[in-house]
Amino acid sequence: MNFDRHGVLTKLGFATLTCNSTLAIYRSRDDPRSVAFVAGAYGAIALLFHFLRRFERGEGDRGRTKAAVWLLTTLLTAMFASRVAPLMPPAVGVLVYLMAAGTAGAGFWAFFLQ
């Protein structure tokens, strides 16, 4: 990753994310589902930052980059909703899933239809 233009705060933020994810994986080492969730979320966030930087710079095919950003944000939204909704009462869980679907739909509308 090239952090030259982004400075110390970006490097610090990414280092904090990496450290936090590593500690979460270490603490969850006996729960493979939690380890997979943290590793998947970390990978998706890292890819999201990569594609957002490409989008800002105008590198590559702009349509494919927008699609990658939308897919990654939708994936993260679905991942976090699937972890939060089961902890809530059933009606609130349904609301969490509806809000996640609405967010994904609004993101699609904003990226591709506007």
N, C-alpha and C positions, 0 to 999 in steps of 0.2 A: 504494500500500500504506500502510496506517495502522499506524505503529509506536509510536503514543503510549503505549500500555499496556505495550509490551514493552521499552522503554528502549534504552540505548546498545549493549548487547551484541548485541541482535538486529539493530540497524542495522549494526553492525560485522561481524557474521557474514554478513549478506546482501551487504554491500559486498565482503567477502573472496571470497564465492562468485562475484559478478559479475566481480571483477578476475581471479580464477583462470580463469574460463570464457573471458573475453576474451583472456587470454594464451594459453590452450590453442588457441583458434580462430586466433589470430595465428600461432602456431608451426606449426599444421597447415594453413595456408592453401593448400598445394599438394596436400593430400589431401582431396578433397571428402567422402569417407565419414567421416573423422575429424571434420571440421567439422560435418557433419550430426549425428553422434553427440553431440558436446559441446553443440551448440545444442539438440538434442532433450532431452538430460538436464537442461540448465539450465531449459528451459521446463517440463519435467515437475516438477522440484523447486520452481520458483516457484509453479506451480499447486497442488502438494501443500501447500505452506505456506499458500496462500490458503484451500484447502478445510479444512485442519486448524484454522485460525483460526475459520472459520465453524462448524465442528463444536464447538469449545470454547465459542463464544458461543451456540450453539443457534439460529443464524440459518438461515432457509430450511427446506426439507424435509430432515429428518434422514436419512431413508433414501437420498435421492439424494446427499447429501453423503458418507455412508458408502460408497456405491457409487463415487463419484468418487475418494475416498481409496484404496479398494481397487484400482481400475483403475490409478491412477497408480503405486502401489507395485508392482503386478504388472508394469506396463510397465517401470519402472526395474530391477526384478529381472531381467526377461528381457533388457533391453538390456545390462546388465553381464555377465550369464551368457554372452550371445552374443559378447562381446568376450574373456572370460577362457577359456572352454572350448576354443576352437581353439588356444590357446597351450599347453595341457596335453597329456600323453599321452592316447591315446584313452579308456582306462578312467577316468581322472580327469576328462576332459571330459564323459563320460556322467554321472559322479557330480555334476559341477557342474550339469548340466541337471536331474538328478533332485532335487537340493537346491533349485533355483529353483522347480521345479514343486511340491515339498513346501511351500515357503514360501508360495507363492501359494494353495495349497489350505488350509493352516493359517490364513492370513489370512482367506480366505472363510469358513471354519468359525467363526472367532472373531468376525467382524463380523456375519454373517448368520444363523448357526445357533445361536449361544449367546445 
